[in-house]
Structure formats: C-alpha cells, structure tokens
Amino acid sequence: MARGKWWEPELPQDHRDIEEIKAEFEENGFTNLTPKEIKRFHRYNRKEQKRLISMPMKEVSQNAIAEQKAGMFIVSGMFFLLGFNTLWGYDKNAGVAMISFAVLLSLGAYAR
C-alpha cells in the first residue's frame, strides 16, 4: 500500500548518485527530490564551491592578463595611428600627446 497521499508523486527511496540528483534538479528543480536528496545536493554545491575557490587560479589569471595585454596593444596602436594623423593634419601638440600616450600604453602592456 502507498505510504503517501494519492496526489503525491512516488519518489524513489533508494540512494541515488549525485550526478543523477544534479540531472534531476536541472530538469525539474526540487519537485521530484526527497528532502534528504535536497540536503545532499546543497552540501555537494557547498563543497564544490569551496573546492573551486581554493583552486589555484593561475591559468585563469594568465589568460585574463593575456587578453588585457592584447586589448592594450590594440588601443595603443589606434592612438598611435590617430596621433600621426593628427600630427600631420591638424594640431602638432595633440598629435604628440596621442603618440606619447600610445607609447606609454604599449610600454605598460609590455611590462605587465
């Protein structure tokens, strides 16, 4: 005989793997999980977050620094070209300022 009410779904009572619990949560949320499985899911998430936080972020930070360097070199190149265009066409002081800013920006990217 059923233990619960007729309108309550029949939930599995056996021990399920955490991967099955995660897949069930992604499909239906917490609706088909038992309270014990919900606690286990939250505990797993906390452990996973602690593991990710304690992981060395060397590769991630190196990738981010490389992206920043590339962006700085692109911007410095644009200022360099704009500085020469301004130097030859319009204003000497503004052109020199843009070229010097481009050189400083590229040196900063190189030193980073």
C-alpha contacts under 8 A as a table, 3 or more apart, distances in Angstrom:
res1	aa1	res2	aa2	distance
2	A	5	K	7.53
2	A	6	W	7.88
4	G	8	E	6.49
5	K	8	E	5.46
6	W	9	P	7.73
9	P	32	N	7.67
11	L	32	N	6.53
11	L	33	L	7.13
11	L	34	T	6.92
13	Q	34	T	7.99
16	R	20	E	6.41
16	R	21	I	6.83
17	D	20	E	5.30
17	D	21	I	6.48
18	I	21	I	4.94
18	I	22	K	6.10
18	I	40	R	7.96
18	I	41	F	7.16
18	I	44	Y	7.94
19	E	22	K	5.06
19	E	23	A	6.15
20	E	23	A	5.08
20	E	24	E	6.09
21	I	24	E	5.07
21	I	25	F	6.09
21	I	33	L	7.62
21	I	37	E	7.16
21	I	41	F	7.04
22	K	25	F	5.05
22	K	26	E	6.17
22	K	41	F	7.32
23	A	26	E	5.13
23	A	27	E	6.29
24	E	27	E	5.18
24	E	28	N	5.96
24	E	29	G	6.91
24	E	32	N	7.48
24	E	33	L	7.75
25	F	28	N	5.41
25	F	29	G	4.21
25	F	30	F	5.85
25	F	33	L	7.76
26	E	29	G	5.90
28	N	31	T	6.22
28	N	32	N	6.99
29	G	32	N	7.47
30	F	33	L	5.37
30	F	38	I	7.12
33	L	37	E	5.88
33	L	38	I	6.23
34	T	37	E	5.15
34	T	38	I	6.23
35	P	38	I	4.97
35	P	39	K	6.25
36	K	39	K	5.24
36	K	40	R	6.25
37	E	40	R	4.89
37	E	41	F	5.99
38	I	41	F	5.00
38	I	42	H	6.25
39	K	42	H	5.18
39	K	43	R	6.11
40	R	43	R	5.05
40	R	44	Y	6.06
41	F	44	Y	5.09
41	F	45	N	6.22
42	H	45	N	5.05
42	H	46	R	6.25
43	R	46	R	5.16
43	R	47	K	6.25
44	Y	47	K	5.13
44	Y	48	E	6.05
45	N	48	E	5.02
45	N	49	Q	6.07
46	R	49	Q	5.13
46	R	50	K	6.19
47	K	50	K	5.12
47	K	51	R	6.11
48	E	51	R	5.04
48	E	52	L	6.15
49	Q	52	L	5.10
49	Q	53	I	6.10
50	K	53	I	5.11
50	K	54	S	6.10
51	R	54	S	5.24
51	R	55	M	6.14
52	L	55	M	5.15
56	P	59	E	8.00
57	M	60	V	5.28
57	M	61	S	5.98
58	K	61	S	5.20
58	K	62	Q	6.01
59	E	62	Q	5.12
59	E	63	N	6.17
60	V	63	N	5.19
60	V	64	A	6.22
61	S	64	A	5.01
61	S	65	I	6.09
62	Q	65	I	5.12
62	Q	66	A	6.18
63	N	66	A	5.12
63	N	67	E	6.30
64	A	67	E	5.11
64	A	68	Q	6.23
65	I	68	Q	5.02
65	I	69	K	6.11
65	I	112	R	7.90
66	A	69	K	5.08
66	A	70	A	6.22
67	E	70	A	5.13
67	E	71	G	6.23
68	Q	71	G	5.08
68	Q	72	M	6.11
68	Q	109	A	7.94
69	K	72	M	5.06
69	K	73	F	6.17
69	K	109	A	5.14
69	K	110	Y	7.35
69	K	112	R	7.44
70	A	73	F	5.18
70	A	74	I	6.22
71	G	74	I	5.13
71	G	75	V	6.19
72	M	75	V	5.18
72	M	76	S	6.00
72	M	105	L	6.68
72	M	106	S	6.67
72	M	109	A	5.94
73	F	76	S	5.04
73	F	77	G	6.06
73	F	105	L	7.47
73	F	106	S	5.61
73	F	109	A	6.65
74	I	77	G	5.14
74	I	78	M	6.36
75	V	78	M	5.09
75	V	79	F	6.27
75	V	102	A	7.77
76	S	79	F	5.06
76	S	80	F	6.00
76	S	101	F	7.63
76	S	102	A	4.38
76	S	103	V	7.00
76	S	105	L	5.78
76	S	106	S	5.77
77	G	80	F	4.92
77	G	81	L	6.26
77	G	102	A	6.71
78	M	81	L	5.28
78	M	82	L	6.06
78	M	102	A	7.96
79	F	82	L	4.97
79	F	83	G	5.78
79	F	98	M	5.82
79	F	99	I	6.52
79	F	101	F	7.43
79	F	102	A	5.37
80	F	83	G	5.08
80	F	84	F	6.40
80	F	98	M	6.54
80	F	99	I	4.97
80	F	102	A	5.28
80	F	103	V	7.53
81	L	84	F	5.27
81	L	85	N	6.18
81	L	99	I	7.94
82	L	85	N	4.97
82	L	86	T	6.03
82	L	95	G	7.53
82	L	98	M	7.21
82	L	99	I	7.99
83	G	86	T	5.09
83	G	87	L	5.89
83	G	94	A	7.23
83	G	95	G	4.21
83	G	96	V	6.50
83	G	97	A	7.39
83	G	98	M	4.69
83	G	99	I	4.98
84	F	87	L	4.85
84	F	88	W	6.12
84	F	95	G	5.99
84	F	96	V	7.94
84	F	99	I	7.00
85	N	88	W	5.48
85	N	89	G	5.97
85	N	90	Y	7.96
85	N	95	G	7.33
86	T	89	G	5.17
86	T	90	Y	5.20
86	T	91	D	5.87
86	T	92	K	7.06
86	T	94	A	6.84
86	T	95	G	4.85
87	L	90	Y	6.23
87	L	91	D	5.64
87	L	92	K	4.71
87	L	93	N	7.46
87	L	94	A	7.04
87	L	95	G	4.14
87	L	96	V	6.64
88	W	91	D	7.58
88	W	92	K	7.36
88	W	95	G	7.91
91	D	94	A	5.61
91	D	95	G	6.24
92	K	95	G	5.18
92	K	96	V	6.20
93	N	96	V	5.22
93	N	97	A	6.14
94	A	97	A	5.02
94	A	98	M	6.16
95	G	98	M	5.18
95	G	99	I	6.17
96	V	99	I	5.14
96	V	100	S	6.05
97	A	100	S	5.20
97	A	101	F	6.07
98	M	101	F	5.02
98	M	102	A	6.10
99	I	102	A	5.02
99	I	103	V	6.21
100	S	103	V	5.05
100	S	104	L	6.15
101	F	104	L	5.10
101	F	105	L	6.01
102	A	105	L	5.06
102	A	106	S	6.11
103	V	106	S	5.20
103	V	107	L	6.13
104	L	107	L	5.05
104	L	108	G	6.06
105	L	108	G	5.00
105	L	109	A	6.20
106	S	109	A	5.00
106	S	110	Y	6.11
107	L	110	Y	4.97
107	L	111	A	6.04
108	G	111	A	5.12
108	G	112	R	6.12
109	A	112	R	5.23
